[in-house]
Structure formats: C-alpha cells, structure tokens
C-alpha cells in the first residue's frame, strides 16, 4: 500500500509550466523501479536481474520513454571508458556515476535516481551492491526509499526506507561514514 501511495505522490503533477526533461527522467526511473517491486517486467531478462541490472533496466526505460534518441549510443561506460550496453555494479560506479559523498548532508540532498553503494569483502573477492534512491517530490508525504535487487537468482526486487537503513540495518549495510563497506552516494554523470 505504501508503494502505491508513493507512486501516486510521484505521479501527481501540478499545473505549473512544462517540467524539465531531467525531472521527467527521474520520475520514470522511480516508477520503473517501484514497478519491479510489484512484478518484475518480463522484458528485464532473468540473466540481468541483479542490483546493477535493475539500474540499467530502469534508466534505459526512462530514456526510451522521454529521450529515445539518447539510446542511439549506450548509456553506460565499460572499464575502459567506452560506451557499453552492459556494466556491472563496480563499472557503473567507476565510469558512469559520480561520487557525491558519504555524510548525512549528502544523504539529505539525494534525488531520485541516485545510488547508495556498498562493497563487501568476501573470500571470493569484493562484491559491490547498489540501491536506487526514490525520493518523493513532496517529502512531507512519504520518506525517501531505496529499491534494490539482492542479486540472488530468482529473488524479488525489494524496497525499504533509507532512514531505516541508517538506524536498523545490519552494520555492514548502513549508509553511514563509520561503515567502511559503505562507498557513498552516487549520481549519474549525465545528471550532474
């Protein structure tokens, strides 16, 4: 129910002048991400369903709707900085997104489409994890959320309140400066 109310608050449009393309793209990213929580789109290939795949899928969907000509070249950059259709979480962070910071002031200034990023050290090597930020335009009606795929095959897309991650998540998943696994908040380079 909360997701539905958030979607409705994101869709509410004022009778103001036409909105900027950036705002339209952000709204579409939010709607696309939240739609995956309810039911994953069959167009999102099962082999691409992980945290980075969610980012790639909803960003492409937003551009397909509001700026399809931008998709004439891939949105992402590979590990050499060349345009690419695929980029894993680490490559997205390194070549297609810009770090914003790790502190509370940065967290308060996040916008829809920004990322919360983590790097967990495992015996098999580092694992990167991304969460998409969905911030309602009217902050008084709903909290800032994160939407993410946990990466496990067959897992559902999940959502939660960003502030709850800060206070209630296991320590290694808290987006706070004291957490060395927290890489920070990031924004798509083209939206800077």
TIRO-2110 file (N, C-alpha, C; in Angstrom, 1 decimal):
// TIRO-2110
0.8, -1.2, 0.0, N, 1, A
0.0, 0.0, 0.0, CA, 1, A
0.9, 1.3, 0.0, C, 1, A
1.9, 1.2, 0.8, N, 2, A
2.8, 2.4, 0.9, CA, 2, A
3.5, 2.7, -0.5, C, 2, A
3.8, 1.6, -1.2, N, 3, A
4.5, 1.8, -2.5, CA, 3, A
3.4, 2.4, -3.5, C, 3, A
2.2, 2.0, -3.4, N, 4, A
1.2, 2.6, -4.2, CA, 4, A
1.0, 4.1, -3.9, C, 4, A
0.9, 4.4, -2.7, N, 5, A
0.8, 5.8, -2.3, CA, 5, A
2.0, 6.6, -2.7, C, 5, A
3.2, 6.0, -2.6, N, 6, A
4.4, 6.7, -3.1, CA, 6, A
4.3, 7.0, -4.6, C, 6, A
3.9, 5.9, -5.3, N, 7, A
3.7, 6.1, -6.8, CA, 7, A
2.7, 7.2, -7.1, C, 7, A
1.6, 7.2, -6.4, N, 8, A
0.6, 8.3, -6.7, CA, 8, A
1.2, 9.6, -6.4, C, 8, A
2.0, 9.8, -5.3, N, 9, A
2.5, 11.1, -5.0, CA, 9, A
3.6, 11.5, -6.0, C, 9, A
4.3, 10.5, -6.6, N, 10, A
5.3, 10.8, -7.6, CA, 10, A
4.6, 11.2, -8.9, C, 10, A
3.4, 10.7, -9.2, N, 11, A
2.8, 10.9, -10.4, CA, 11, A
2.0, 12.2, -10.4, C, 11, A
1.7, 12.7, -9.2, N, 12, A
0.9, 14.0, -9.1, CA, 12, A
1.6, 15.1, -9.8, C, 12, A
0.9, 15.7, -10.7, N, 13, A
1.6, 16.9, -11.4, CA, 13, A
0.8, 18.1, -11.1, C, 13, A
1.6, 19.2, -10.9, N, 14, A
1.0, 20.5, -10.6, CA, 14, A
0.7, 21.2, -12.0, C, 14, A
-0.2, 22.2, -12.0, N, 15, A
-0.5, 22.9, -13.2, CA, 15, A
0.6, 23.9, -13.5, C, 15, A
1.8, 23.6, -13.2, N, 16, A
2.9, 24.5, -13.4, CA, 16, A
3.4, 24.4, -14.9, C, 16, A
4.4, 25.2, -15.3, N, 17, A
4.9, 25.1, -16.6, CA, 17, A
5.5, 23.7, -16.9, C, 17, A
5.7, 23.4, -18.2, N, 18, A
6.2, 22.1, -18.5, CA, 18, A
7.5, 21.7, -17.7, C, 18, A
7.5, 20.5, -17.3, N, 19, A
8.7, 20.0, -16.5, CA, 19, A
9.9, 19.8, -17.3, C, 19, A
11.0, 19.9, -16.7, N, 20, A
12.3, 19.7, -17.4, CA, 20, A
12.4, 18.2, -17.7, C, 20, A
13.2, 17.9, -18.7, N, 21, A
13.5, 16.5, -19.1, CA, 21, A
14.1, 15.7, -17.9, C, 21, A
15.0, 16.4, -17.2, N, 22, A
15.6, 15.7, -16.0, CA, 22, A
14.6, 15.2, -15.0, C, 22, A
13.6, 16.0, -14.7, N, 23, A
12.6, 15.7, -13.8, CA, 23, A
11.7, 14.5, -14.3, C, 23, A
11.4, 14.6, -15.6, N, 24, A
10.6, 13.5, -16.2, CA, 24, A
11.4, 12.2, -16.2, C, 24, A
12.7, 12.3, -16.4, N, 25, A
13.5, 11.0, -16.4, CA, 25, A
13.6, 10.5, -15.0, C, 25, A
13.7, 11.3, -14.0, N, 26, A
13.8, 10.9, -12.6, CA, 26, A
12.5, 10.2, -12.2, C, 26, A
11.4, 10.9, -12.6, N, 27, A
10.1, 10.3, -12.2, CA, 27, A
9.9, 8.9, -12.9, C, 27, A
10.3, 8.8, -14.1, N, 28, A
10.2, 7.5, -14.8, CA, 28, A
11.1, 6.4, -14.2, C, 28, A
12.3, 6.8, -13.7, N, 29, A
13.2, 5.9, -13.0, CA, 29, A
12.5, 5.4, -11.8, C, 29, A
11.9, 6.3, -11.0, N, 30, A
11.2, 5.9, -9.8, CA, 30, A
10.1, 5.0, -10.1, C, 30, A
9.3, 5.3, -11.0, N, 31, A
8.1, 4.5, -11.4, CA, 31, A
8.6, 3.1, -11.9, C, 31, A
9.6, 3.1, -12.7, N, 32, A
10.1, 1.8, -13.2, CA, 32, A
10.7, 1.0, -12.1, C, 32, A
11.4, 1.6, -11.2, N, 33, A
12.0, 0.8, -10.1, CA, 33, A
10.9, 0.2, -9.2, C, 33, A
9.9, 1.1, -8.8, N, 34, A
8.9, 0.6, -7.9, CA, 34, A
7.9, -0.4, -8.6, C, 34, A
7.8, -0.3, -9.9, N, 35, A
7.0, -1.3, -10.6, CA, 35, A
7.6, -2.7, -10.5, C, 35, A
9.0, -2.7, -10.5, N, 36, A
9.7, -4.0, -10.4, CA, 36, A
9.5, -4.7, -9.0, C, 36, A
9.2, -3.9, -8.0, N, 37, A
8.9, -4.4, -6.7, CA, 37, A
7.5, -5.2, -6.7, C, 37, A
6.6, -4.6, -7.4, N, 38, A
5.3, -5.3, -7.5, CA, 38, A
5.3, -6.5, -8.4, C, 38, A
6.0, -6.4, -9.6, N, 39, A
6.1, -7.5, -10.5, CA, 39, A
7.2, -7.2, -11.5, C, 39, A
8.2, -8.1, -11.5, N, 40, A
9.3, -7.8, -12.4, CA, 40, A
8.9, -7.9, -13.9, C, 40, A
9.2, -6.9, -14.6, N, 41, A
8.9, -6.8, -16.1, CA, 41, A
9.5, -8.0, -16.8, C, 41, A
8.7, -8.7, -17.6, N, 42, A
9.3, -9.8, -18.4, CA, 42, A
10.4, -9.3, -19.4, C, 42, A
10.3, -8.1, -19.8, N, 43, A
11.3, -7.5, -20.7, CA, 43, A
12.7, -7.4, -20.0, C, 43, A
12.7, -7.5, -18.7, N, 44, A
14.0, -7.5, -17.9, CA, 44, A
14.5, -8.9, -17.9, C, 44, A
15.5, -9.2, -18.7, N, 45, A
16.0, -10.6, -18.9, CA, 45, A
16.4, -11.1, -17.5, C, 45, A
16.0, -12.4, -17.2, N, 46, A
16.3, -13.0, -15.9, CA, 46, A
17.8, -13.1, -15.7, C, 46, A
18.6, -13.2, -16.7, N, 47, A
20.1, -13.3, -16.5, CA, 47, A
20.7, -11.9, -16.2, C, 47, A
19.9, -10.8, -16.3, N, 48, A
20.4, -9.5, -16.0, CA, 48, A
19.8, -9.0, -14.6, C, 48, A
19.1, -9.9, -13.9, N, 49, A
18.5, -9.5, -12.7, CA, 49, A
19.4, -9.5, -11.5, C, 49, A
20.0, -8.4, -11.2, N, 50, A
20.8, -8.1, -10.1, CA, 50, A
20.7, -6.6, -9.8, C, 50, A
21.5, -6.1, -8.8, N, 51, A
21.4, -4.7, -8.5, CA, 51, A
21.8, -3.8, -9.6, C, 51, A
22.9, -4.1, -10.3, N, 52, A
23.3, -3.3, -11.5, CA, 52, A
22.3, -3.4, -12.6, C, 52, A
21.7, -4.6, -12.8, N, 53, A
20.8, -4.8, -13.8, CA, 53, A
19.5, -4.0, -13.6, C, 53, A
19.1, -3.9, -12.4, N, 54, A
17.9, -3.0, -12.1, CA, 54, A
18.2, -1.6, -12.5, C, 54, A
19.4, -1.1, -12.2, N, 55, A
19.8, 0.3, -12.5, CA, 55, A
19.8, 0.4, -14.1, C, 55, A
20.4, -0.5, -14.8, N, 56, A
20.5, -0.4, -16.2, CA, 56, A
19.1, -0.4, -16.8, C, 56, A
18.2, -1.4, -16.3, N, 57, A
16.9, -1.5, -16.9, CA, 57, A
16.0, -0.3, -16.7, C, 57, A
16.0, 0.3, -15.5, N, 58, A
15.0, 1.4, -15.3, CA, 58, A
15.6, 2.7, -15.9, C, 58, A
16.9, 2.9, -16.0, N, 59, A
17.4, 4.0, -16.7, CA, 59, A
17.1, 4.0, -18.2, C, 59, A
17.3, 2.8, -18.8, N, 60, A
17.0, 2.6, -20.2, CA, 60, A
15.5, 2.9, -20.5, C, 60, A
14.7, 2.3, -19.6, N, 61, A
13.3, 2.5, -19.7, CA, 61, A
12.9, 4.0, -19.7, C, 61, A
13.5, 4.7, -18.8, N, 62, A
13.2, 6.2, -18.7, CA, 62, A
13.6, 6.9, -20.0, C, 62, A
14.8, 6.6, -20.4, N, 63, A
15.3, 7.3, -21.7, CA, 63, A
14.5, 6.8, -22.9, C, 63, A
14.1, 5.6, -22.9, N, 64, A
13.2, 5.1, -24.0, CA, 64, A
11.9, 5.9, -24.1, C, 64, A
11.4, 6.2, -23.0, N, 65, A
10.1, 6.9, -23.0, CA, 65, A
10.3, 8.4, -23.3, C, 65, A
11.3, 9.1, -22.7, N, 66, A
11.3, 10.5, -22.7, CA, 66, A
12.5, 11.1, -23.6, C, 66, A
13.5, 10.3, -23.9, N, 67, A
14.5, 10.8, -24.8, CA, 67, A
15.1, 9.6, -25.6, C, 67, A
14.3, 9.0, -26.4, N, 68, A
14.8, 7.7, -27.1, CA, 68, A
16.0, 7.9, -28.0, C, 68, A
16.2, 9.1, -28.5, N, 69, A
17.4, 9.4, -29.3, CA, 69, A
18.7, 9.3, -28.5, C, 69, A
18.6, 9.4, -27.2, N, 70, A
19.8, 9.3, -26.4, CA, 70, A
20.3, 7.8, -26.4, C, 70, A
19.4, 6.9, -26.7, N, 71, A
19.8, 5.5, -26.7, CA, 71, A
20.5, 5.0, -28.0, C, 71, A
20.7, 6.0, -28.9, N, 72, A
21.4, 5.7, -30.1, CA, 72, A
22.9, 5.2, -29.8, C, 72, A
23.4, 5.7, -28.7, N, 73, A
24.6, 5.2, -28.1, CA, 73, A
24.4, 4.7, -26.7, C, 73, A
25.1, 3.7, -26.2, N, 74, A
24.8, 3.2, -24.9, CA, 74, A
24.9, 4.2, -23.8, C, 74, A
24.1, 4.0, -22.7, N, 75, A
24.2, 4.9, -21.6, CA, 75, A
25.4, 4.7, -20.7, C, 75, A
25.9, 3.5, -20.7, N, 76, A
27.0, 3.1, -19.8, CA, 76, A
28.4, 3.2, -20.4, C, 76, A
29.4, 3.2, -19.5, N, 77, A
30.8, 3.1, -20.0, CA, 77, A
31.4, 1.8, -19.4, C, 77, A
32.2, 1.2, -20.2, N, 78, A
32.9, -0.1, -19.8, CA, 78, A
34.1, 0.3, -19.0, C, 78, A
34.9, -0.7, -18.6, N, 79, A
36.1, -0.5, -17.7, CA, 79, A
37.2, 0.3, -18.4, C, 79, A
37.0, 0.6, -19.7, N, 80, A
38.0, 1.4, -20.4, CA, 80, A
37.4, 2.8, -20.8, C, 80, A
36.2, 3.0, -20.3, N, 81, A
35.5, 4.3, -20.5, CA, 81, A
34.8, 4.4, -21.9, C, 81, A
34.6, 3.3, -22.6, N, 82, A
34.0, 3.3, -23.9, CA, 82, A
32.5, 3.0, -23.7, C, 82, A
31.6, 3.5, -24.6, N, 83, A
30.2, 3.3, -24.4, CA, 83, A
29.9, 1.8, -24.5, C, 83, A
29.0, 1.3, -23.6, N, 84, A
28.7, -0.1, -23.5, CA, 84, A
27.3, -0.3, -23.0, C, 84, A
26.6, -1.4, -23.5, N, 85, A
25.3, -1.7, -23.1, CA, 85, A
25.3, -2.4, -21.7, C, 85, A
26.4, -3.0, -21.4, N, 86, A
26.5, -3.7, -20.1, CA, 86, A
27.6, -3.1, -19.2, C, 86, A
27.3, -3.0, -17.9, N, 87, A
28.3, -2.6, -17.0, CA, 87, A
27.9, -3.2, -15.6, C, 87, A
28.8, -3.9, -15.0, N, 88, A
28.5, -4.4, -13.6, CA, 88, A
28.5, -3.3, -12.6, C, 88, A
28.1, -3.6, -11.4, N, 89, A
28.0, -2.5, -10.4, CA, 89, A
29.3, -1.7, -10.2, C, 89, A
30.4, -2.4, -10.1, N, 90, A
31.7, -1.6, -9.9, CA, 90, A
31.9, -0.7, -11.1, C, 90, A
31.7, -1.2, -12.3, N, 91, A
32.0, -0.4, -13.5, CA, 91, A
31.0, 0.7, -13.6, C, 91, A
29.7, 0.5, -13.3, N, 92, A
28.8, 1.6, -13.3, CA, 92, A
29.3, 2.7, -12.4, C, 92, A
29.7, 2.4, -11.2, N, 93, A
30.1, 3.4, -10.2, CA, 93, A
31.4, 4.1, -10.7, C, 93, A
32.3, 3.4, -11.3, N, 94, A
33.6, 3.9, -11.6, CA, 94, A
33.5, 4.8, -12.9, C, 94, A
32.7, 4.4, -13.9, N, 95, A
32.7, 5.1, -15.2, CA, 95, A
31.4, 5.8, -15.6, C, 95, A
30.3, 5.5, -14.9, N, 96, A
29.0, 6.2, -15.3, CA, 96, A
28.4, 7.0, -14.3, C, 96, A
28.9, 6.9, -13.0, N, 97, A
28.3, 7.7, -11.9, CA, 97, A
29.4, 8.5, -11.2, C, 97, A
29.0, 9.5, -10.5, N, 98, A
30.0, 10.4, -9.8, CA, 98, A
29.7, 10.3, -8.3, C, 98, A
30.8, 10.2, -7.5, N, 99, A
30.5, 10.1, -6.1, CA, 99, A
30.1, 11.5, -5.6, C, 99, A
29.1, 11.5, -4.7, N, 100, A
28.6, 12.7, -4.1, CA, 100, A
29.1, 13.0, -2.7, C, 100, A
29.4, 11.9, -2.0, N, 101, A
29.8, 12.0, -0.6, CA, 101, A
29.2, 10.8, 0.2, C, 101, A
29.5, 10.9, 1.5, N, 102, A
29.1, 9.8, 2.4, CA, 102, A
28.4, 10.2, 3.7, C, 102, A
28.3, 11.5, 3.8, N, 103, A
27.8, 12.1, 5.1, CA, 103, A
26.3, 12.3, 5.1, C, 103, A
25.8, 12.7, 6.2, N, 104, A
24.3, 13.0, 6.4, CA, 104, A
23.8, 14.1, 5.5, C, 104, A
24.6, 15.1, 5.3, N, 105, A
24.2, 16.2, 4.5, CA, 105, A
24.0, 15.8, 3.0, C, 105, A
24.9, 14.9, 2.6, N, 106, A
24.7, 14.4, 1.2, CA, 106, A
23.5, 13.5, 1.2, C, 106, A
23.3, 12.7, 2.2, N, 107, A
22.1, 11.8, 2.2, CA, 107, A
20.8, 12.6, 2.1, C, 107, A
20.8, 13.8, 2.8, N, 108, A
19.6, 14.6, 2.8, CA, 108, A
19.4, 15.3, 1.4, C, 108, A
20.5, 15.4, 0.6, N, 109, A
20.3, 16.1, -0.7, CA, 109, A
20.1, 15.1, -1.8, C, 109, A
20.0, 13.9, -1.6, N, 110, A
19.8, 12.9, -2.6, CA, 110, A
18.6, 13.1, -3.4, C, 110, A
18.6, 12.7, -4.7, N, 111, A
17.5, 12.9, -5.6, CA, 111, A
17.1, 11.5, -6.1, C, 111, A
16.0, 11.3, -6.6, N, 112, A
15.6, 10.1, -7.3, CA, 112, A
16.6, 9.8, -8.4, C, 112, A
17.0, 8.5, -8.4, N, 113, A
17.9, 8.0, -9.4, CA, 113, A
19.4, 8.0, -8.9, C, 113, A
19.6, 8.6, -7.8, N, 114, A
20.9, 8.5, -7.2, CA, 114, A
21.1, 7.1, -6.6, C, 114, A
22.3, 6.7, -6.3, N, 115, A
22.6, 5.3, -5.8, CA, 115, A
23.2, 5.4, -4.4, C, 115, A
22.9, 4.3, -3.7, N, 116, A
23.6, 4.0, -2.4, CA, 116, A
24.5, 2.8, -2.7, C, 116, A
25.8, 2.9, -2.5, N, 117, A
26.7, 1.8, -2.9, CA, 117, A
27.5, 1.3, -1.8, C, 117, A
27.7, -0.1, -1.8, N, 118, A
28.4, -0.8, -0.8, CA, 118, A
29.4, -1.7, -1.5, C, 118, A
30.5, -2.1, -0.8, N, 119, A
31.5, -3.0, -1.2, CA, 119, A
31.7, -4.0, -0.1, C, 119, A
31.3, -5.2, -0.2, N, 120, A
31.5, -6.2, 0.8, CA, 120, A
32.7, -7.1, 0.4, C, 120, A
33.6, -7.3, 1.3, N, 121, A
34.7, -8.2, 1.1, CA, 121, A
34.4, -9.6, 1.4, C, 121, A
34.6, -10.5, 0.4, N, 122, A
34.3, -12.0, 0.6, CA, 122, A
35.5, -12.7, 0.2, C, 122, A
35.5, -14.0, 0.6, N, 123, A
36.7, -14.9, 0.3, CA, 123, A
36.9, -14.9, -1.3, C, 123, A
35.8, -14.9, -2.0, N, 124, A
35.9, -15.0, -3.5, CA, 124, A
36.3, -13.6, -4.1, C, 124, A
36.4, -12.6, -3.3, N, 125, A
36.7, -11.2, -3.8, CA, 125, A
35.6, -10.3, -3.4, C, 125, A
35.8, -9.0, -3.8, N, 126, A
34.8, -8.0, -3.4, CA, 126, A
33.5, -8.1, -4.2, C, 126, A
32.4, -7.8, -3.5, N, 127, A
31.0, -7.8, -4.1, CA, 127, A
30.5, -6.4, -3.9, C, 127, A
30.1, -5.8, -5.0, N, 128, A
29.5, -4.5, -5.0, CA, 128, A
28.0, -4.6, -5.0, C, 128, A
27.3, -3.7, -4.3, N, 129, A
25.9, -3.7, -4.2, CA, 129, A
25.4, -2.3, -4.4, C, 129, A
24.3, -2.1, -5.2, N, 130, A
23.7, -0.8, -5.5, CA, 130, A
22.3, -0.8, -5.1, C, 130, A
21.8, 0.3, -4.6, N, 131, A
20.4, 0.6, -4.3, CA, 131, A
20.0, 1.9, -4.9, C, 131, A
18.9, 1.9, -5.6, N, 132, A
18.4, 3.1, -6.2, CA, 132, A
17.6, 4.0, -5.2, C, 132, A
17.8, 5.2, -5.2, N, 133, A
17.1, 6.2, -4.3, CA, 133, A
15.8, 6.6, -5.1, C, 133, A
14.7, 6.6, -4.3, N, 134, A
13.5, 7.1, -4.8, CA, 134, A
13.0, 8.1, -3.7, C, 134, A
13.1, 9.4, -4.1, N, 135, A
12.8, 10.4, -3.2, CA, 135, A
11.5, 11.1, -3.7, C, 135, A
10.4, 11.1, -2.9, N, 136, A
9.2, 11.8, -3.4, CA, 136, A
9.5, 13.3, -3.5, C, 136, A
8.7, 13.9, -4.4, N, 137, A
8.9, 15.3, -4.7, CA, 137, A
8.4, 16.1, -3.5, C, 137, A
7.3, 15.6, -2.8, N, 138, A
6.8, 16.2, -1.6, CA, 138, A
7.2, 15.4, -0.4, C, 138, A
8.3, 15.7, 0.2, N, 139, A
8.9, 15.0, 1.3, CA, 139, A
8.0, 14.8, 2.5, C, 139, A
7.0, 15.7, 2.6, N, 140, A
6.1, 15.6, 3.8, CA, 140, A
5.2, 14.4, 3.7, C, 140, A
5.0, 13.8, 2.5, N, 141, A
4.0, 12.8, 2.3, CA, 141, A
4.6, 11.4, 2.3, C, 141, A
5.9, 11.2, 2.1, N, 142, A
6.5, 9.9, 2.1, CA, 142, A
8.0, 10.0, 2.3, C, 142, A
8.6, 9.0, 2.9, N, 143, A
10.0, 9.0, 3.2, CA, 143, A
10.8, 8.7, 1.9, C, 143, A
12.0, 9.0, 1.9, N, 144, A
12.9, 8.6, 0.9, CA, 144, A
13.1, 7.1, 1.0, C, 144, A
13.0, 6.4, -0.2, N, 145, A
13.1, 4.9, -0.2, CA, 145, A
14.4, 4.5, -1.0, C, 145, A
14.7, 3.3, -0.8, N, 146, A
15.7, 2.6, -1.7, CA, 146, A
15.0, 1.4, -2.4, C, 146, A
15.4, 1.1, -3.6, N, 147, A
14.8, 0.0, -4.3, CA, 147, A
16.0, -0.8, -4.8, C, 147, A
16.0, -2.1, -4.6, N, 148, A
17.2, -2.9, -5.0, CA, 148, A
16.9, -4.3, -5.3, C, 148, A
17.7, -5.0, -6.0, N, 149, A
17.6, -6.4, -6.2, CA, 149, A
18.8, -7.0, -5.4, C, 149, A
18.5, -8.0, -4.6, N, 150, A
19.6, -8.6, -3.7, CA, 150, A
20.6, -9.4, -4.5, C, 150, A
20.4, -9.7, -5.7, N, 151, A
21.4, -10.4, -6.5, CA, 151, A
21.2, -11.9, -6.6, C, 151, A
20.5, -12.4, -5.7, N, 152, A
20.3, -13.9, -5.8, CA, 152, A
19.3, -14.3, -6.9, C, 152, A
19.7, -15.3, -7.6, N, 153, A
18.9, -15.8, -8.8, CA, 153, A
17.5, -16.1, -8.3, C, 153, A
16.5, -15.5, -9.0, N, 154, A
15.1, -15.7, -8.6, CA, 154, A
14.5, -14.9, -7.5, C, 154, A
15.4, -14.0, -7.0, N, 155, A
15.0, -13.1, -5.9, CA, 155, A
14.1, -12.0, -6.4, C, 155, A
13.3, -11.5, -5.5, N, 156, A
12.4, -10.4, -5.9, CA, 156, A
13.1, -9.0, -5.6, C, 156, A
12.7, -8.0, -6.3, N, 157, A
13.2, -6.7, -6.1, CA, 157, A
12.5, -6.2, -4.8, C, 157, A
13.3, -5.5, -4.0, N, 158, A
12.9, -5.1, -2.6, CA, 158, A
12.9, -3.6, -2.5, C, 158, A
12.2, -3.1, -1.5, N, 159, A
12.3, -1.7, -1.2, CA, 159, A
12.3, -1.5, 0.3, C, 159, A
12.8, -0.4, 0.7, N, 160, A
12.8, 0.0, 2.1, CA, 160, A
13.0, 1.5, 2.3, C, 160, A
12.9, 1.9, 3.5, N, 161, A
13.1, 3.3, 3.8, CA, 161, A
14.6, 3.6, 4.1, C, 161, A
15.1, 4.6, 3.4, N, 162, A
16.5, 4.9, 3.5, CA, 162, A
16.9, 5.2, 5.0, C, 162, A
16.1, 5.9, 5.7, N, 163, A
16.5, 6.2, 7.1, CA, 163, A
16.5, 4.9, 7.9, C, 163, A
15.7, 4.0, 7.6, N, 164, A
15.7, 2.7, 8.3, CA, 164, A
17.1, 1.9, 8.1, C, 164, A
17.6, 2.1, 6.9, N, 165, A
18.9, 1.5, 6.7, CA, 165, A
20.0, 2.1, 7.6, C, 165, A
19.9, 3.4, 7.8, N, 166, A
20.8, 4.1, 8.7, CA, 166, A
20.7, 3.6, 10.1, C, 166, A
19.6, 3.4, 10.6, N, 167, A
19.4, 3.1, 12.0, CA, 167, A
19.2, 1.6, 12.3, C, 167, A
18.6, 0.8, 11.4, N, 168, A
18.1, -0.5, 11.7, CA, 168, A
18.8, -1.6, 11.0, C, 168, A
19.5, -1.3, 9.9, N, 169, A
20.1, -2.4, 9.1, CA, 169, A
21.3, -3.0, 9.8, C, 169, A
21.7, -4.2, 9.4, N, 170, A
23.0, -4.7, 10.0, CA, 170, A
24.1, -3.7, 9.7, C, 170, A
25.1, -3.6, 10.6, N, 171, A
26.1, -2.6, 10.5, CA, 171, A
26.7, -2.5, 9.1, C, 171, A
27.0, -3.6, 8.5, N, 172, A
27.7, -3.6, 7.2, CA, 172, A
26.8, -3.1, 6.1, C, 172, A
25.6, -2.9, 6.3, N, 173, A
24.7, -2.3, 5.3, CA, 173, A
24.1, -0.9, 5.6, C, 173, A
24.7, -0.3, 6.6, N, 174, A
24.3, 1.1, 7.0, CA, 174, A
25.0, 2.1, 6.1, C, 174, A
24.3, 3.0, 5.5, N, 175, A
25.0, 4.1, 4.7, CA, 175, A
25.4, 5.2, 5.6, C, 175, A
26.4, 5.0, 6.5, N, 176, A
26.9, 6.0, 7.4, CA, 176, A
28.5, 6.0, 7.2, C, 176, A
29.1, 7.1, 7.5, N, 177, A
30.5, 7.3, 7.3, CA, 177, A
31.4, 6.2, 8.1, C, 177, A
30.9, 5.8, 9.2, N, 178, A
31.6, 4.8, 10.1, CA, 178, A
31.7, 3.5, 9.4, C, 178, A
30.9, 3.2, 8.5, N, 179, A
30.8, 1.8, 7.9, CA, 179, A
31.8, 1.8, 6.7, C, 179, A
32.9, 1.1, 6.8, N, 180, A
33.9, 1.0, 5.8, CA, 180, A
33.4, 0.3, 4.5, C, 180, A
32.3, -0.5, 4.6, N, 181, A
31.8, -1.1, 3.4, CA, 181, A
30.9, -0.2, 2.6, C, 181, A
30.5, 0.9, 3.2, N, 182, A
29.7, 1.9, 2.5, CA, 182, A
30.6, 2.8, 1.7, C, 182, A
30.4, 2.7, 0.3, N, 183, A
31.2, 3.5, -0.6, CA, 183, A
30.7, 5.0, -0.7, C, 183, A
29.4, 5.2, -0.5, N, 184, A
28.9, 6.5, -0.6, CA, 184, A
27.7, 6.6, -1.5, C, 184, A
27.3, 7.8, -1.8, N, 185, A
26.1, 8.1, -2.7, CA, 185, A
26.7, 8.6, -4.0, C, 185, A
26.0, 8.2, -5.1, N, 186, A
26.5, 8.5, -6.4, CA, 186, A
25.3, 9.0, -7.3, C, 186, A
25.7, 9.8, -8.3, N, 187, A
24.7, 10.3, -9.3, CA, 187, A
25.2, 10.1, -10.7, C, 187, A
24.3, 9.7, -11.6, N, 188, A
24.6, 9.5, -13.0, CA, 188, A
25.3, 10.8, -13.5, C, 188, A
26.4, 10.6, -14.2, N, 189, A
27.2, 11.7, -14.7, CA, 189, A
26.4, 12.7, -15.6, C, 189, A
25.5, 12.1, -16.4, N, 190, A
24.7, 13.0, -17.3, CA, 190, A
23.7, 13.9, -16.5, C, 190, A
23.5, 13.6, -15.2, N, 191, A
22.5, 14.3, -14.5, CA, 191, A
23.2, 15.3, -13.5, C, 191, A
24.5, 15.5, -13.7, N, 192, A
25.2, 16.4, -12.8, CA, 192, A
25.0, 17.9, -13.3, C, 192, A
END
